[in-house]
Amino acid sequence: MVDKWMEYMESNHLFAPNDVLLVGVSGGIDSVVLADLLHRSGLAFAVAHCNFHLRDEESDQDEIFVRALAASYDKPCFVKSFDTAGVAAERGISVEMAARELRYDWFEETRRNHHFDWIVVAHHADDQVETVFLNLARGTGISGLTGMKVVHGKVVRPLLFASRSEIEKYATEQMLEFREDRTNVLTEFQRNKIRHLIIPLMEELNPSFRAGMIETMTHLRDTATIFNHAIERAGERVLRRNESGDTEISLSELKFLNPLDAYLFEFLKPFHFNSDVVQELAKALNGQPGKQFFSPTHRAVLDRELILVEKRTNEPQKRYYLDEHCAGIVHPIGLTISAQKRNPDENLKTSRNRVLLDRDKLQFPLILRKWQSGDYFMPFGMKGLKKLSDFFIDEKFSLPEKEKCWLLANGEEIVWIVGYRPDERYKVTPETEHLLVLELNG
C-alpha cells in the first residue's frame, strides 16, 4: 500500500516538498488512513473536521476522536459545526448535498485564510464507481462518466488508486483506530443505495465489475480529452464575449456543427443548463427571437443572430429622480445635465447621446426608469404616438437591449429614450426660451 501510494504520488506529481496541506478527516477509516499515509510521507499538514450534527452524540464523539488524532500527530486541528439539516431545508436540497456544499465551502475558506496550498480528501477507487452511478442517475455528459479527478482546482484526491479493501487491509496492518458511521448502512441515502444494493447486483453479473469500471473510466477519460479538444476548437468559432462580459453564441456558426445538440449542451453546461432545457432551446433556434431559457444561475436569450447567455438577476425595477438643480448622475448611467438660456444665433448640436429639450415644458423631478408594457411616445420628427414596443421592433432591439434601455420621463410622458430618440413634444422650437441639455457619458 505504501509503495503504491508513493508511486501514485510521483506519477501524478502531487505535492511539492514545501507544500502545506489541509486534510479533511471525518474520523472514518478512509480519512484516518489518508492522515496516516501523509504523516508517514513526512508532509506538512493540518486536520480539518466538519461536525454536521446529523448523528446526535455520535457526531460530537467523532469530533473528539479527530481532535485526539490530530494531537497524536502533533498537527493543528480546525473544527467547524454546522446546522446541516437546517441549511438543507432552507436551500431546498438534500442533506447529502447540503453537507457537501458546506464542507467544501469551509475547506476553501480555511485554506485561503490560513494559506494552505492544497485541500486533501480521502476519496478512493470505490468512490469513483459510486460517483459514476450517481452521475448516470442525474443525467450527465461524457465528463460525468470519467469519475473524479485526482486534482480539481485546489482539491487533491491521492487515494483514488486504492480500493476500499486495500484501505481496510492497511488499517488492520497498522492497527489504526477509526470511527464507524452507522448511517453508512442506511439505504435512504443515494450513495449508500448504490454501494449496498446496485453495485452488489452488478458484481453478481461480473465479479470483476469494479475493476472493469475503473478501466472503462480510464478509457473514457482519454476519450473525453479528445472530445473536449474538439469542443474547445468549435468554441473558438462559435463563442465570444461582448462588452458587458456576457457570452454570445453565434447562430450562423452553431448551425454548421453536427450533432448540434451535443455541442450546444457542452457550450451551455458551464452555465448550469440541463439537457432538457438545451434540447428545448435547440428546437427553438429557427423560431421567434426573444424566447428565454433558464438555468438556476443564468438565462439564455434567443436573438436573431445569436444566443445571449447572462447571469440571472432579481433586481427590482428602480426609479431615479432628477431635480431641477441636478447637474448630472453617474449611476445607473452617466449623464451630464445643464440648464441654459437659449441663444437664437447659436447652433446647438444634437446626437443620439446628446439632446436639447424645452425646459419650460418639463416638470421636475424628472424620472429615469426602465420601459414597461403600455409605454408610448411621439418619436422626434413624427406627429403621431408610437408604442415603445413597436419602436423596439423597428430598431431591431434584442430582449436584453430592451431591458437595459433607460427612459427619461416627465411624469407619465417619455421625454427621451436615452441614447436613441427624444420625444417630439419636448423639442426646441423658435419659441423656446430655456434649454435643458442632456448628454450621455461613456
N, C-alpha and C positions, 0 to 999 in steps of 0.2 A: 504493500500500500504506500509506504513512504517513498520507495523508488519510483512508482508510477506517479505519485504526487510531484516529485521533483522534476521528472521528465515532462509532465504536463505543464508545469510552471515554466520550464525552459522553452519548450516548443511553442508556447503561446506568448512568450516574452512578458510574463506577468511580474510586475513589481521591480522597481529599481532598488538597489541596496539602501538608499536613504529614504525610501517611501515610508510614510506613517499611515497605518490603516485603521479604519473604523469598522469593527466586525459585529454584525448583527448576531446576537446569541439569545435564543429563546429559552435555553435550558434543555431542549430536546437532544436526542442522540446526534443528529446531523450537525447542528451548530457547535456542540461540545467537541466532536471530532475535528471540526474545522479549526476551532480555537487551539486545540492541542497540536495539530499539524503546523499551524502558524508559529506557535511557541517553539516547537522543535526546529523550525527553519530559521529561528533567530530574527524574525521580522518584528519590527516595532508596531505595536497595535494597541488600541483601546477597545473596550467592550461596550456595546450599546444594546440595551434591553427595553422592549416595549411591554408594559403591563396593560393589557387590553381590558382587564376586569370582566372577562367573559365566563370565568370558572370559579367565581366566589373566592374562597380561601386558597384554592389551588393556585390561582394567579399570583397571589401575594407570596406563596411558598416558592413559586418559580423565580420571582424577583429576588428573594432571599438567597436562593441557590446560586443564581447568576452573580450576584454581588460577591458571594464567597468564592466562586470560581475565578473571577477576575482578581481577587485578592491573592489567591493561591499562585497566580502567575505574576503577581505584583504589577498589574495593569490597571489603568484608570477605568472606571465604570460609569457610564451615563445611563440614567433610567428615566423613562417618561411614562406617565399614566394617562390613559385615555378613557373617555366615556364612549366606547365603540358602538354600543347599541344605540345610544342617543344620536350619534353622528349618522349612523346608517338610516335611522328613521327620518332625520332632518333632511338628508340628501336623497332619500328615496332609493337607496341602493341596498344590496345585501350586506350582511355583517362581514362576510369574507372580503368583499370589495372595499368596504369602509376600513377594515384593518389594514389592507394592503396600501391604500392611499395614505392613511395616517402614518404607517411605518416608513414608507419611502420618503414622504414629505419631511418627517422629522429627521431621518437619517441624513438627508441632504442639507437640512438646516444646520444640524450638528457638524457635519463635515465642513461646511463653509465657515461657521463661527469659530471652529477650533483648528482650522487649517489642516485637516486630514487630506491625504492625497487620493484615497480610494475608499469606497464603501464595499465591504466584502460580505457576501451572503452564502448560505450553505446549500443551495440547490444542487441536486445530484442527477445522475443519469435517469433514474426512475421518474423524477420530477419532469424531465424532458418529455417522456412519453405521455404523462398525465396532461401536461400543458398542451400538447398537440390535440388530444381528445377534447379538451376544453375549447380550444380554438375552433375545432370542427363543429362542435355543438353550437357555437355562437355565430358561425359563418366567418370565413377567412379567405384571404388570398394566399398565394404561394408562400409568402414570408411567414404566415402563421403555421405552416407545416414544417418549418425548419427548426423549431424549438427555440429555446433561449440562447442568446449569445453569451460567449464567455465574458466579453467586455461590452457593456452597453452604457455609453456615457461615462459616468463615474462609478458605475456598479460593476463589480467583478465577481464571477462565479467560478472559483478554482476547483470545485468538487464535481464538475459536470462529467468528469471521466469515470467516476466511481458509481457503482450500483449500490442500492440500499444494503444488499447482503454483504458487500465488501466493507461498508461503513460499520455494520454491526459486528463483523469479524474483528475489525481493528479495535473497536471499543472494548470487545471482550478481551483481546490480547493485551491491551494496555490497562485493563481494569478501570476504565473510565466510568465515573458515576454520571448519571443524567436523569432528567425528569421525564416521566411518561405523561402525555397529554391524553386524558380519557376521551376527549372529543374526536381523536383521530380515528376512532372506530365507528363514529356516528355517520350513517349514510345520508343524513339530511343535508350535509354539505356536499357541494358539487364535486370537489376534488376527491373527497372520500368515497363518493359513489363510484367514480371512475376507478379509484385504487382498489376497492374491495369487491366490486361487482363486475365491471366491464372488463378490466384487464385480465382477471382470472378466467373469464369466459374465453377471451382470445387465446390465452395460454392453453386452454383445453384443445383448441384447434391446432395450435402450434406451440410446443413447449419453449421454443426459442423466440417467441414473439417479441420480447423486449429487445433482445439483441438485434433482431431483424428491423425493428422500428428505428433503433439508433442508427443502423446502417442506412436505412432509407432516408432518414433526416439528413445524413451527411451528403447523400447524392442530391437531395432536394436543395440543400444549401448551395452546392455548386451550380445547380440549375438556376437557382434564384440569383446568383451572381451574374450569369449571362442575361437573365430576364431583366434584372434591374439596370444593367448597362443599356439594353435596348430602350427601356422606359426613359432613362436619362437622355439618351440621344434624341428620342422623339420629343421630349420636353423642351429641348433647346430650340426646336422649331415652333412648338405649339404654345408654350408658356411664356409670359412676360410680366414684369412688374410695372404698374402705372405710377403716376406721380404721387399718389396717395399711399403707395406701398402695398396696394391690393393686387391680387393675382388675376390676370386675364388669360383666358383660353381662346385662342383663335379658332373660330368655327371652320374657316376655309382650310386651315392646315389639319384640324382634327379629323375632318371627313375623309382625308387621304389614308387614315390609319385603319388597319384591319387586324384583329377584331376591335371595332371602335369601343364597344362597351368595356372591354378589358383595359384598354389604355385610359379611358375616362375614369374608371374606378381607381386606377393607380394614381392618376393626377389629383383626384379629389380625396383619396384616403388620408393624406396628411391633415386634412381639414375635418376629419371625423365623419364623412358621409358614408352611410352604409350602402350595401349593394342594391337594396330595394329602391332607395332614393336615386342612385345613379342610373338604374335602369329606366325609371320614370323620366329622368332628365334626358337620357339618350333618345327616348321615344318622342320627346317634345322638340327636338332640335330643329325640325322643319315647320314648327308651329308658330303661333303668335308670340312675338317678342314681349318681354315683361314678366313672364312667368317666373315664380320664385320657388326655390327648393332649399330645405333647411337641414342642417346637422345640429347637434347640441351647441356648437360654438360658432358656426358660420352659416352664411346663406350664399346660394349661387343664383345669380340673376341672368336669365337668358335674354340676350340683346340680339340685334340684327346681325352683328358680325363677330360677337364674342360671348363668352360666359364670364361674368364678373364674379369673383369669389371674394367676399369680405366678411369681417367679423360681425357677428350679430350685436346689436345694441338695443338696450331697453330705455334709452334716454327719453324722458318726456319732451313733448313739444314745448319749447320755451318761447317767450316773447321778450323782446328787449325794447325799452322805451327811451327815446331820444328827445330831450327837452330843447327849448329854443336857444339855449346858451351852449349846447353841446358842440365842441369843436372837432370831435371825432371819437372813434372807438377802435379798439384792437381785438376785441372778442365779441361775438364769434367770428367776425370778419374785420379786416382792416378798412376803415372808412374815414376819410377826411371830409369835414363839413365846414363851410364858411358862408356867412351871410354878407351881402354887399348891395349897395345901391346901384341900379342899372345905369350904365353909361351908353346911350344910344349909339355913340360913334365907335364903341369898342366891339370888335368881332370876337365873341367868346366861343371857343371851340368845344364841341361835344364829341363823345365817342361812346362805345359800349360801356366803358368803365368810368366815364365822366359825364354827368348830366347836369343841366341847368333847369331849375324849376321856378315857377312864380311863387315866391314866398308868401305873398299875401293871400293865396288860396289855401294855404296849409294851416291846420290847427294842431298845435303841439299838446302833448308829446306825440311825435311820430312813432310808429310801431314797426319793428323789424321782426319778421316771423317767417315760418315756412308756409308753403302752399297747402291748401285744404280743399276738399271736394266742394264744388259750387263756386269757387273763386272765378271772377271775370275782371276784365279791364278793357280800356279803349286804347289799342296799340297806337303809338305815335305815328301820325300821318294818316290815320284812318278815322272814320266818322262813327262807326258802329261799335257796339260792345262785342267782346270775344271771350269765350270761355278759356280759362287758363289751360285746361286740359287739351283744348284744340290747338292752342299756341304751342304747347309742348310737342304735340304730334307733328305740326307743321315744321318745327325746328329739329325734329328727329331726336328729341331728348330720350335717353335711356331712363329706366326707372331710378337708378341711383343718382343720375344727374337731376332728375326732378326732385328727389328727396333732399339733395344738397343745395338746391336753389333757394336763395333768400328773397323775400319780398319786403319792400318798404311801403307801409300803408299809412294813409291819412284817415284815421277812424276805420271804417269798413272798406274804403276805396283804396285800390292799389295805385301807388304813385310810380313805382319803379320795380321792374323785375331786375334785381341787382345784377349788373354785368351783362344785361341783354337788351332790355327795351323799356323806355319810360312810357308814361300814360299821356295821351293826347290832351287830356283835360287840364293838366298842370304845366303845359309847355309855356315858354316865354313868348309873349306877343308884344306888339308895339305899345300896348297899354301897360305892360309890366313895369313896375317901379322898383321892386326889390327882388333880388335873386337869392336863391339858395343853391349853392354849388356843392355837389357831392361827388367824391372821387374814390373809386375802389383801389385800395393799395395792394400791391403784390400780384 
